[in-house]
Amino acid sequence: MSSLNEVELAVSQLSPEDLAAFRAWFAEFDAAAWDRQIEKDVAAGRLDALAEKALKHLREGRCTDL
């Protein structure tokens, strides 16, 4: 059995309370992983073109307030 299968089985057997706690923990874990990836992408310049395009649209008055 693979580790993923073991995790899936373990999660499927959690009580409702433990599942809620796991869900909250995983949401924080996933958000932190997402933040780290975005930080790496920014540092590597992968978002520069998108930022320039957004700033250009702002300068041209093509943006609206939310």
The 8 nearest C-alpha neighbors of each residue, nearest first, counted from 0:
[[1, 4, 2, 5, 3, 6, 8, 7],
 [2, 0, 4, 3, 5, 6, 7, 8],
 [1, 3, 5, 4, 6, 0, 7, 8],
 [4, 2, 6, 5, 1, 7, 0, 8],
 [3, 5, 7, 1, 2, 6, 8, 0],
 [6, 4, 2, 8, 3, 7, 9, 1],
 [5, 7, 9, 3, 8, 4, 10, 2],
 [8, 6, 4, 10, 5, 9, 11, 3],
 [7, 9, 11, 5, 6, 10, 4, 12],
 [8, 10, 6, 12, 11, 7, 5, 13],
 [11, 9, 7, 13, 12, 8, 6, 18],
 [10, 12, 8, 9, 13, 7, 18, 6],
 [13, 11, 9, 10, 8, 14, 18, 7],
 [14, 12, 10, 18, 17, 11, 15, 9],
 [13, 15, 17, 16, 18, 12, 19, 11],
 [16, 14, 18, 17, 19, 13, 20, 12],
 [17, 15, 19, 14, 18, 20, 13, 21],
 [16, 18, 20, 14, 19, 15, 13, 21],
 [19, 17, 21, 15, 16, 20, 13, 14],
 [18, 20, 22, 16, 17, 21, 15, 23],
 [19, 21, 17, 23, 18, 22, 24, 16],
 [22, 20, 18, 24, 23, 19, 25, 17],
 [21, 23, 19, 25, 20, 24, 18, 26],
 [24, 22, 26, 20, 21, 25, 19, 27],
 [25, 23, 21, 27, 22, 26, 28, 20],
 [24, 26, 28, 22, 27, 23, 29, 21],
 [25, 27, 23, 29, 28, 24, 30, 22],
 [28, 26, 30, 24, 25, 29, 31, 23],
 [29, 27, 25, 31, 26, 30, 24, 32],
 [28, 30, 32, 26, 31, 27, 25, 33],
 [31, 29, 33, 27, 32, 28, 26, 34],
 [30, 32, 34, 28, 33, 29, 27, 35],
 [31, 33, 29, 35, 30, 34, 36, 28],
 [32, 34, 30, 36, 31, 35, 29, 37],
 [35, 33, 31, 37, 32, 36, 38, 30],
 [34, 36, 38, 32, 33, 37, 31, 39],
 [37, 35, 39, 33, 38, 34, 40, 32],
 [36, 38, 40, 34, 39, 35, 41, 33],
 [37, 39, 35, 41, 36, 40, 42, 34],
 [40, 38, 36, 42, 37, 41, 43, 35],
 [41, 39, 37, 43, 45, 38, 42, 36],
 [40, 42, 44, 38, 43, 39, 46, 45],
 [41, 43, 39, 44, 40, 38, 45, 37],
 [44, 42, 40, 41, 45, 39, 46, 38],
 [45, 43, 41, 47, 42, 46, 40, 48],
 [46, 44, 40, 43, 47, 41, 48, 42],
 [45, 47, 49, 44, 48, 41, 50, 40],
 [48, 46, 50, 44, 49, 45, 51, 41],
 [49, 47, 51, 50, 46, 52, 45, 44],
 [48, 50, 52, 46, 51, 47, 53, 45],
 [49, 51, 47, 53, 52, 48, 54, 46],
 [52, 50, 54, 48, 53, 49, 55, 47],
 [51, 53, 55, 49, 50, 54, 48, 56],
 [52, 54, 50, 56, 55, 51, 49, 57],
 [55, 53, 57, 51, 56, 52, 50, 58],
 [56, 54, 52, 58, 57, 53, 51, 59],
 [55, 57, 61, 59, 53, 54, 58, 60],
 [56, 58, 54, 60, 55, 59, 62, 61],
 [59, 57, 55, 60, 56, 54, 61, 62],
 [60, 58, 56, 57, 61, 55, 62, 54],
 [61, 59, 57, 58, 62, 56, 63, 55],
 [60, 62, 56, 59, 57, 63, 58, 55],
 [63, 61, 57, 60, 56, 64, 59, 53],
 [62, 64, 65, 61, 60, 57, 56, 59],
 [65, 63, 62, 61, 57, 60, 56, 53],
 [64, 63, 62, 61, 57, 60, 53, 56]]
